[in-house]
Amino acid sequence: MIDFTPSRGHTTLTTTTAISLLTSAFNKPSVFRHHPASPSNRTLSSRITCETMSSSTGTAFPTRRSVTIPYADLKNKDADLSAKIEEGFGPNGLGILSISDVPEFSSLRQNLLHLSPRLANLPQKVKDELEDPHSRYNFGWSHGKEKLESGKPDLLKGSFYANPILDVPTTDMFLKQRYPSYCSSNIWPDSALPELETALKALGKLMHDVGLMVAYHCDQYVSKGMEVDQNESLKQILLRSRCHKGRLLYYFPAPRSDCVPDSDSMSSWCGWHTDHGSLTGLTCAMFKRDGVEIPCPDSTAGLYIKTRTDQIVKVVFGEGEIAYQIGETTEILSRGYLCATPHSVQDDRKLSEHE
């Protein structure tokens, strides 16, 4: 992501990048079966999927730290992490938790996120060749293809999509034609930016592997409240899935005039939504000014989550941690023992203007 930061007499360039990994249960259509009422005592049909929250009054939303599990505890299959899983993912949780002290994560994160500005600033002809309209721009480069809540094209955000586990998830032409957003093949800038493939796959695989450990402990927690078929557990579904999706995000600079229509909207970077997949892994964003990494210049920017009691809170986690969010597929499968939450990403207003 990238924006210009105003300063007296000159303009400095500030960039922000982040990556997410969505693990999907697409190859298990049977997961969308009916289940009894969940412990959360609500139905998915009442989920808020798109709304705009005003911050024009200056109201400060409370900040909450994500529930954190050390990697050493996570990799111990004999550890009982049910209390932590319930606190983060349960009916009264925020639908998110983070894993700390993951070996090699920090260096792999740095390696990939530093490539985001280079990718976004490739010649337009090269980026055009990385687009895949057939997959609805869900593979390769995508810019201006998504729409904001206002219905206008989102020109501020650039995305690069790839399956970090399998370059070719299937050779079945029926599946490729029927589900192009999931079953298409990766597109890489082999000549223009060859290191992108290695960096994205390395970080994506690590986030996937740690996600499998999270899934194992989720299964242990859920099994205390309901019978879990081991062949249909979250971990086994993710192991079988061939449709994982990595997304590298980059934001372009926007003059203040372009930001005015959404100046009161909390969701100008990413609108309110609930993840539809099984499990989403997230890195902390990276901010750079004049090529030097800096802390986020605006404390209001970041991830916001809507709680079960309709309270909006800002959620933070460390830059050396991998955060995981529950998706609706997992909520259905677990009968509500694991719950997804509506969330959005607010932009950095101090970076959203150009003088």
N, C-alpha and C positions, 0 to 999 in steps of 0.2 A: 504494500500500500504506500502511497506517496502523496504528500501535500506540501505546499509552500507555507512557510512560517513568516509572518510579517516582522520586520525590524526597522529601526530608524535608518534610513538612507540606503538600505540595500535589502535584497531578498535572499534568504538562505533556503536551501533545499533540505527538506526533511522527509525521510522515507519510513514506511512502516510495512512490515510483511508478517504473514502468519500462514500456518498450514493446518488443515483438518483432515482426518481420515475417517470416512464413514464405512463401517462394516455392515454389509447388507445380508439379509436372509432371503434375497430374491429367489434363489434356487430351491426354496422350500415353500411353494405356494400354499401348502396346507397350514402354514402358521397363522393365516388369517381366518381361523375358525372361531366360532363363538365360545365364550367362556362365561362362567357365572360372574356375578357382581364382584368387583375387586375390593380389597381392604380399604382403598382410598375413598370408597363410597360415592363414586361419581361415574358418569359414562363418558366415553371418548367423544361422543357426538357433541358434547358441550364444550369441547376444547376451543380455546381462543387461538386462532391461527394467524390473525392479522389485525393489528390495531395500532393506533398512534397515541403515544402518551406525551402529554405536554409538559415541558420543563420551563415554560416561559415565566412561571411565577417564581423561579429561582429555588423551588423546593429541592432540598438535597435528599437523595435516596440513601438509605442505610447501606453500608458496605459489610459484606460477610466473607470470611475466609472459607474456601472450600475445605471439606473434610479431606484430610491427607493421610495416606498410608505409605510407610517406608517400603521401598522395593524389597528390602531384606525380609520383611514380614509377608509381602505379597507372594514371593516365590516359595514360601514355606507352605506346602499343601496341608500340613498338620495344624497350622495356625487357625484359630477360630476368629475370623474377621467379621462375623455376622453383625456385631454392633456397629462397626464402621460402615459396612455396606448399607445397613438400615438407615443410619444417620444421613448418609449421602444420597442413596437411591430409593429409600423407603417412602411410604405414603406421606410422611411429614418432612421429607428431605427436599433438597433443591434440585435433585436429579443430576447432580454432578459430584465427582470426587477427583482428587489428584494423587499421583504417585510420585514420590520424591526419591532422589538418589539413584536414578536409573543409570547404570553404566553406559557411557558413551553418548547419552542423549544430548547433553549440552553441545558437544562438538558437532554432532550430526545436524542439530538444529541450526547452528551457526553456518555450517557449510551450505545448507539449502537456502535459508532465508536470505543470505547475502547474494544469491543468484537472482532473486526476484526482480530487482530493478534492471538488471541486465536483460532478462527475458522481456520485460515490458517495453524496453527501449530498443528492441530489435527492429530492423527495417519493416515497414508495414507489409511489404511483399512477403517477407519471411513469416510474419505472423498470420497472414492470410492463408499461407500454405499449411499452417498448424491448426486451422479451423476444421471442424467436422460437422457440417449442417445436418447430416443424416442422423447423428446421435443427439440431435437437438443441442449441439455445442456442449455436450457432457463429456467429451474427450478432447484433449488438446486445448488450444487457446480460445477464450471467450471474452469478448469485450463489447458492451452495449447490447447484448442479447437478452439480458434479464431486465425486468421492469420494476421500478420502484412502486411503493404503495399508491402513489399518485397516478400510476399508469404510464409514466414517462420512462424512457430507456435509461438504465443505470450506466452512465458513461464514466462514472468515477472509479468503478471497480473493474479490475482485470483479473481473470481466473485462469489457472492452468490445471486441467483435470487429467489424472492418469490412474490406472490400477497399479499400485506399487508391488503387488504380489505376482500377477500374471499379465504378460503383455497381450496374450490372446486367450481370453477366458473361455471361449468355445469356438469350435469350427462348424457348429450346427447352423446352417444358413437360416433355418426357420426361426431359431432363437435370435440370431443376429438381426433379422428383419423385424421380428415382433417386439424385441426389447433392445433397440439400438443404444439407449442411454446406459444400459448395463453391460451388454454383451459385445460391444464393439472393441476394436483393438487399439492399443496405445499409439499415440503419435508423438514422436520426439524430434527436437531440433538437432538432428545428428551432426550437421555441419556447423550451424550457427552457434550452438551452445551445447556441445556434447556432454559436458559435465553435469548437466541438469538431470539426465536419466539416472546416473549413478547416485547422485545426492538424494533425489526424491525416493528412489527405491530403498536406499539404506535407511533413511529416517522412517519411511512408511512401513518397512518390515519390522523395525524395532517397535513402533507404536502398535502394530498388529500383534506382535508377540506378547507385549505387555498387556494388551487388551484381552488376549486369551487367558492370561492369569487372572485378570479382573473378572472375566466371565466365569472362571472356575469357582471363585469365591462367591460370586452372585448365585450360582447354582447351589452352593452349600447353604447359603442363607435361605433361598426360596424353598429348598427341600425340607426345611424345618416347619413350613406352613402348609405344604401341599406335596403330593406325590409327583416326583419328577422322573420321567422316562429318560434314562441316561443317553439314549440315542437322539432324544429331542431336547437335550439341555442346551443352554445358550452357547456353551463352549463348543459342543459338537456341531451346532448349526453354523457357527463361525468357521470352524475347521473345514466344513464341507463347502461353504460358500466360495464361489469363484468371482464374486462381483464386488470386491472392495474398491473404494473410491478415495483417492487422495486429491486434495484441492489446495493449490498454492495461490494465495491472494495478494493482490497489489493494488494500491489506490493512487490514482492520478491526481495532479493538482487541480483545484477548482477555484476560480475567482469567487469573491463573496457574492456577486450577483447571481451566480448559479446556485448558491446555497440558500438564498432567501426563502424560497417557497417551503423549504423543509427546516427552517431555522428553529422551529419550535418542536420538531419531531425528534424523539429519542432514537428513532430507528433509521437514521439517514445513512448508516453504513450497511446495516443488515436488518430487515424488517422482522416483526414478530412472527415466529413460527415454532413448530415443534418438530424435531427430527423424526422422520418416518422409518428409518432403518433400525438396526439392532443396537449398535454402540458407536459413538463418535468420539474419536480422540482429537485433542486440541493442543497446540503449542501456544505459549505466550507470544504476543506480538513483539516485533523488533522495531525500534525507532532509531533512525540515523539522521544526523544533521551534518551536511558537508562531508559525508562519507564516514563520520564518526558515530558510533552507537551511543545513544543517550537514553535516559529514563523517559517515560511518557510525559510530555509537557503539560498535559491536561488531566487532572485527577478525575474528571467526570467521564472520560472516554473509557470504553471497555464493555464487558459482558454484563447484561442485565437479565435477571430471571424473575418470572412471576410465580409467587408461591401459591400453595393450596388455598391460602386465605386472601388471595388477590392483592398481596403486598408485592411491590416491586423492590428488588434489592440488587445492588451491584455486587458481583462475585469476583473475587481475585484469587489467583494462585501464583506460585513462584515461577520465574522464567526458567528455572531448572527442573520444573515438574511437568508431567504429562497429565492433562485433565481429560476425564471421560464423562460423557453425557449419555443417559439412557434414551433410546428411541421408542416410538410407539409400538413397533413390532415386539420388542421385549416386554413392554407393559402388558400387551395382550397375552403373550405367551405365559407370563408369570402371574396372570390373573390379578395384576395390580400390586403385587408385592414389590416390584420394581417399577418406578413411575417416571415418565417423561414430563418435562416442564416446558412451557412456552418461554422463549428467550429472544433477545435481540442484541445487537451491538451498536452502541452509540459512538458517533464520530468524535474526533478531537477538534473542537471548535477553534482552538488556538492554531491549528494547522490547516483549517479549511478556508483560508482567505489568502489573497495575493495582493501585496501593495507594491 
